[in-house]
Amino acid sequence: MDWLRFLASLVDIAIWTGLFAVVTWLVAQTARRVLGVRIGWPRTVLVCGLSILVLIGVAGAVIDSLPADNGVSANLGAMALLGVMTLWAFALSATLLLVLEIVVPTGALPSLRGLVLGRSRRRARARRYREIVAVAARHGLSAPLRGLRQPRLDLDELAIALRKALQEAGVTAIKLGQMLSTRADLLPEPFVRELSHLTNRAEPEAWEGVRQVLEEDLGRPAGDVFASVEVEPLASASVAQVHAATLIDGRQVVVKVQRPGALAQVAQDLGILEQVARTLAHNTSWARTIGLRALVRGFAQSLDEELDYRVEIDNMAAVRAALAGREVRVPWTADELCSKRVIVMERFTGTPVAQASGLIAGLDPAVRTASAQRLLHAVLTQIISDGVFHADLHAGNVVIWPDGSVGLLDFGSVGRLDAVSRRTLGVLLWAVDADDPVAATDAVLDLLDRPEGLHERELQRSIGILITRFRGGLGTGGSLKVFSELLTLVIRHGFNVPPSIATALRSLGALEGTLHLIDPGLDLMDAARNAGREVIGDITPDRVKAELTQRAMHLLPLLEQLPRRINKISDDLESGRLTAHVRMISHPEDRSFVRGLVQQLVIALLAAAGILGGTVLAVAQGSPQVLPGIGVSQLIGSLLAFAGFVLALRAVALVFGRDLR
């Protein structure tokens, strides 16, 4: 019956389709294993499937061309020929896959799901990208994005143009510029100076949108928590704004609320920044030199943490604990009301130092001096004793009251130091106070990783000149500038400064301006000496004894084993058994590098031998014929050339392997 024949045909189609799918998957899996690189499944299956279809067509043509009365030997020859054709079809498929992977790596194109579902997101991203390129063009910075040569500009002009472009591009670009302003080890001084002037102010968000975010995170109406909330914000930035409020129990607080859509905007901008970084790294040498792509990845990670206000709450708690009993105030937080997008904390009635010139001028000089010294002592204590410190001590983040009390605000940036780094920084401070460049140099070498080819005597002379310049308080720009100058000096000598150390030194440098606003007549270096002595302590016999005892405890296990080891060495030397074992390649990365070179060389030699041997056999004459015009030597030569060709593909994949992976 017709429907039975139709059903049988459907079954046949299903069987052949399933068989074709299985064969395609096996060929695709084999191709991925042979090449040794992870190639996307869609393109692998597509290429291998097309190759199988072409092979089926060619095989059908070969079979149809055979005479009808062919014998057993002819059939065996045809089968051998089809086998060789199958292998070469596989080799060509693998070649095409490798070329595609080199030209368009897996992941470079959006997925099918992304193409279907992500149209609106791609349009928004493209529109935002055009806005950023337009901003760059307005400030004369678009040439590198288009692969053109950047017109020669004075460094100062280029730095100003970059600062203006980042300011106009929005919050993510501003925060990137602020992060780059702390990398004096990567950027020239004009860029560091200009980028440090970036501000993150913005027009206030309408209260309705802010209230919606607040109530979403509170999980209840704002009226159930606050007796009142001021609609006009105290401060407004691109990511968040701050409103004054009163809790139901009467406590005065401020509420920091993230703007609606801030996370989505930052996520979109970070994707564009990564794309811009890739373009600049491809088109400019300076972007490759400073490792711009790695910088952007690190910046994205830090910005994700900054947008999670729970991290800032933890920072406040850590600094509050470190400053307990030290007369520097840190606002308390209503933890039960805080979340990822909301912080509810104590409202300080004091005035930020940046806006308190009138209040400070009315204070008694002794009160101003005491306030400045108290702040400096607290910061040094945080850095040298506690290891948890406020890392952004500009005048807007320090609050002062009419009685001279001081407090800290904005804990989005907090530094942390381990015990060894804290102790070494204390020694460095003591060495500056004692005018001892040798001890200061030793402290720098203990604190930082020694660069290759370091001239130690030159470093020591430079540090000695720096100490002499600043320890008397005669240096231009204020004597605490010794810390930022020291950071520049060690970078100039090739040191790689860990971020935590650089943050601590920059924090002290930023504190200088704030202290000058509180008490312009303060001898900063003298105050630092006094505070340092209190934090580090005086060098007394009892303290020396305690330090030596602690060191001896570390050496005791070694001293106990030393006589036995010396005895063994002397016995081996006397009996002629003393040997020395040296590993030429001890580091795993070195062994991996050499192993890879040897592997590439061996595969390349085998590939060359296979291709040459197969070519020689393919042109040889006089071998038995398996089909008209096709001899045994031609078949064997084709197999040998196939093996060489596959090995050559493997060698090419190894060369490009790092990028392909």
Secondary structure, DSSP 8 states (H G I E B T S, - for coil): -HHHHHHHHHHHHHHHHHHHHHHHHHHHHHHHHHHTS---HHHHHHHHHHHHHHHHHHHHHHHHHS-TT--HHHHHHHHHHHHHHHHHHHHHHHHHHHHHHHHS-TTSS--HHHHHH-HHHHHHHHHHHHHHHHHHHHTT--TGGGT-------HHHHHHHHHHHHHHH-HHHHHHHHHHTT-TTTS-HHHHHHHTT---B-----HHHHHHHHHHHHTS-GGGTEEEE-SS-SEEBSSEEEEEEEETTS-EEEEEEE-TTHHHHHHHHHHHHHHHHHHHHHH-HHHHHTTHHHHHHHHHHHHHHHT-HHHHHHHHHHHHHHTTTTTEE---B-GGG--SSEEEEE---SEEGGG-HHHHHTS-HHHHHHHHHHHHHHHHIIIIIISEEES---GGGEEE-TTS-EEE---S-EEE--HHHHHHHHHHHHHHHTT-HHHHHHHHHHHSB--TT--HHHHHHHHHHHHHHHTTS-STT-TTHHHHHHHHHHHHTT-B--HHHHHHHHHHHHHHHHHHHH-TT--HHHHHHHHHHHHH----HHHHHHHHHHHHHHHHHHHHHHHHHHHHHHHHHHHT-------SS-SHHHHHHHHHHHHHHHHHHHHHHHHHHHHHHHH--S--EEETTEEHHHHHHHHHHHHHHHHHHHHHHHHSHHHH-
